[in-house]
Amino acid sequence: MNKRKLFIRILVGLIVLTAAATVVAYFLISPVKPWMAFFIACCGGLLIVNFLVSLFLVNRNYKKK
């Protein structure tokens, strides 16, 4: 397996883990503090967007040997 595929798998795994953790945290905190649940969901969404940008840049700029 080359490094490009490894980076892509790691980034996709991080995206899935972040999405799952964000959804779980939102539903656990939502009944107690709705404003904090919204804030955590927004932070998780922003982190997912950053991972997607990184995934795009890895696909675009990684040199093939």
N, C-alpha and C positions, 0 to 999 in steps of 0.2 A: 504494500500500500504506500502510495506516495504521500508527501507532506500536505499537498493541497487537499486531498480527500480527507485526511486526518483533521485538518483545520475546519473543513466544512462539517464533518460529523460532530466535532466538539461544539461548534457554534450552534448547530441545530439542536443538539442536546441541551445546551444552555438556554436556548429559546423555549424549549418544551418545559424544562424545569422551572424557569422563571414564570411562564404562563400558569402552570399548575399551582405554584406557590402563591401567586397573586390572587388567583380565584379562590383558593382555600382561605387565605388570609382575609379576603374581602368578606366572605360569607361567615367567617368566625367573628370578625370584629363588627360587622354591620349592625347586629341588634344592640350592641352596647354603645358604640360611638360611630354614627353614620358618617360624620365628617372625616374621621380618621380612616375609615374603610375606603372612602373615595380618594383620599390622599395616597394611600398605599396602592390602590389600583392605578392611579395616575403615574406613580413612580415605577411600578412594574411595567406599565405600558411604554413609558419612556425608555426603560432599560431594554425592552424587547425591540423597540425601534433602533436603538443603538447597535444591538446585535445584528439586526437585519442589514444595517448600513455596513457593518464590518463584513458580513457574509457577502454582500455585493462587491465590496472592494477586494476581498480575497479572490473571488471568482474573476474579477476584471484584471487585477494587477499581478497575480502570482505567475511567475515565469515557469513555463513548461521546459523540461529538459529533454 
